């Protein structure tokens, strides 16, 4: 279910994620390095509880025909977070990145940004409605404002700006940004990323822009224990990976 939430600037969301990391670092006397210890932050520092369940059975919602979970997680007023059992990294190691992002989304994003709605206050309902549903039921197919905010928070929490830039500089000593090679040659200050092409049995194939960008993002995704898609989106947001040469850079190169 959705709740109306106030507008939050990206800068404000990122500052709070950085503040949470600083709080954890000081409280535990540890240096924050990738991969971010998200379970420790959520369970030991924020004192929330993480459990697994079949979220579709739990909420009587049919699972999509492809078998993947649409309902990924939910957060409850007693401090418990339920994650769909298909994301259990012990049972499905390939889902670890998605699991970590969901934990950061629920225990970081919703808990830090929307706690006034989760716990409720005078004049508002409690976390549970009359039918016992949680306030925030997070689905991959639905992204209202509160879900976008929690997603962005999770991205900032798991892939902090400073650590991503440091890892980028380590991977690329030239420290230059990467851009998909444009079809038309032009002067620009970036390093071009070619798209792999081949011909198989007379059929031509060229990898998509997303596939090419994911190829660059994958080593960093492994370092931060997130999915390549999550890392690619973060790198694009930080301006390190680009789909095309920015127009102003074309003009600036003339």
Secondary structure, DSSP 8 states (H G I E B T S, - for coil): ---------HHHHHHHHHHHHHHHHHHHT----SS--HHIIIIIIS--EEEEE-HHHHTT----TT---SEEEEE-TTSEEEEEGGG-TTT-GGGHHHHHHHHIIIIIIIHHHSHHHHH--TTS--SS-TT---SEEEETT---HHHHHHHHHHHHHHS-HHHHHHHHHHH-TT---EEE--SS----SSEEE---EEEETTEEEE--HHHHHHHHHHHHHHHHTS-HHHHHHHHHHTTSEESS--HHHHHHH-
